[in-house]
Amino acid sequence: MTNRSVEDDLQKMLANIAEMTDSGTPGNDVLTQVLQCLTAFLARHGAVFSFENFPLPLGAEEVMASYALSDNGDHAPALLVNAVREEVNSVVHNHGTWAVIVGIAGAERHRIYRCVDDAAPNDLLVARLEFVRDVTLCAGQSLLLQENDFHSIHTDSSQTALQLHLYGRPIDRVSGRRIVDPQTGEFFYG
């Protein structure tokens, strides 16, 4: 399969996903359909998605390298490949938009939290978070996150990770992303 056919297939898949998710915040049923599109795409083009093509970050202080596969504007889904170093322990955060994550190689553990306060997270200065579950993403495993779901990311000392991340909007242009100190519940804006 040529790079041109991968690119054409990518654009068709993204157009299909944009159509499925254009009604605002999709529910888990729609995100499950999005996940099926992503896993089918990876099944067709898996050989393209390797550390050789998407290397780990070069800088000693960098924990992740993100490679944008699409950028169709501020309000369109954004697809990235993330290459994550070993020994990562991220802050607890949300994305401010929905996300579908599919493991390609290695393993990355996600600790999932939910806000147990009655107010929406964006209306709070301090939150009470409740740990919900651990999800380890290996090749072919997935995670669906809604706009106000919180998680932290962890890799162990011998494990890197390569993953496909689809966000409802480009993550670097989302306002209202929140970082939470799990000990105090204090919010910080990302």
Buried (B, 14 or more C-beta within 10 A) or exposed (E): EEEEEBEEBBEEBBEEBBEBBEEEEBEEEBBEBBBEBBBEBBEBBEEBBBBEEBEBBEEEEEBBBBEEBBEBEEEBBBBBBBBBBBEBEBEBBBBBBBBBBBBBBBBBBBBBBBBEBEEEBBEBEEBEBEEEEEBBBBBEBBBBBBBBBBBBBBBEEEBBBBBBBBBBBBBEBBEBBBBBBBEEBEBEEB
